[in-house]
Amino acid sequence: MRLLVVGGGGREHALCWALRRENPDADIYAAPGNPGTASLATNLPIVADDLDRLADAADMYAIDLTIIGPEAPLARGLADRLRAEGRAVFGPSAAAAQLESSKAFSKEVMRAAGIPTAASGTFTSLPEALAYVDRHSEPLVVKASGLAAGKGAVVCATRAEAAATVRAMLEGRQFGEAGSVVVIEAFLEGEEVSVLALTDGHEVELLPASQDHKRLLEGDLGPNTGGMGAYAPVSVATPELLERTRNEILLPTLAEMRRRGAPFQGVLYAGLMVTADGDPSVVEFNCRFGDPETQVVLPLLDGGLTDCLERIATGGGVSPLRVRTDAFAVTTVLAARGYPDAPERGAAISLPATLPDGVTIFHAGTRLDENGVLRTSGGRILNVTAVGATFAEARARSGAAAGLIAFEGKVYRPDIGWREASRS
Ligand code: AMP
């Protein structure tokens, strides 16, 4: 079997790792991959949004199954392009990927399908947006509708702040075209949970529920980031909550997408807010594996991933994932000083010669220099994933291993999983 993983971050390293574990003899390619994927796959020097060269590579290497990691190539139609050439692809069409690439579209689908989500309005006109802000109570959340690398949602404590944010997006073009349409919505109180479902457009197979940590600093302070760490499973995501998520959110969304002629195939990622009453409400949909959630959910599988991805990509439905019920996973993201705005690059990274039990390191923003020295090369550098027999064990292992890795300017949160820890 010849597999191609598109992307080059921690999520893609974790995908290559999980695929290699299930398929010791497969030819796995990563485009562009990173120094971590290089030991599991053949890295191809093609960036994830170069559709022409990716299509050529799929041809040249006779790829049987392509798995697309990041949202940008999905939004640009990479899955459509490869499918039109007769290839099996795991990932939604550009039309279906609008569930992530257009928050305005996503809200419209949710409204049409009766999915629980915050009340909202969608605007292109500044006066109308400002009037909406005036009529609604604080706090409000203002979002650029388009893709903004996870930075397009601003929680505004006051109406004045919401008005200024709307202005910056619609008038100041703070997020360029992505912010030429804004969604303004009510603030939801509760605890966030990520539910990732593998789907053929009809049925869903759930991965263990996980929880990301968006803020840069300990105690959930500081600016929003792409995610500073995650853990799985999450105890607030009870079997009942997951059943409701399946029946009240995922399946109706898939039905609505089919009705619109844009069936969704791939990972439907529901970012939920679980209210104090235990009700799930959708904060956002993503159209791909989460990063860093993937780095904790895949290590909890005991098999079944490749089969499920392949079946979905070839139109054969979904197949069961084997989820470990005796294990917990925690990942701690090591970031570079200056992340998320202006991460410093180029620091030499020193990895410990041996890793503690249960620990796997996924590369996110690293590169090898001309002398073979591993250096920082991005915002999020490494993901330190640990699996343990208890949540506390996984957490302690991830934290301890994070401390053993050294590079100038290393930034990380020692409190990943603090909510879960405070419950146990
Ligand atoms: P999004 O880009 O829509 O995922 O939003 C990014 C982050 O902003 C989410 O992970 C939440 O932490 C926060 N957020 C977004 N929308 C809301 C909301 N309606 N209520 C509370 N927090 C929100």
Residues whose N, C-alpha, C, O or C-beta is under 5 A from the ligand:
A	BS01	AMP	A118 V141 A153 E185 A186 F187 L188 V283 E284
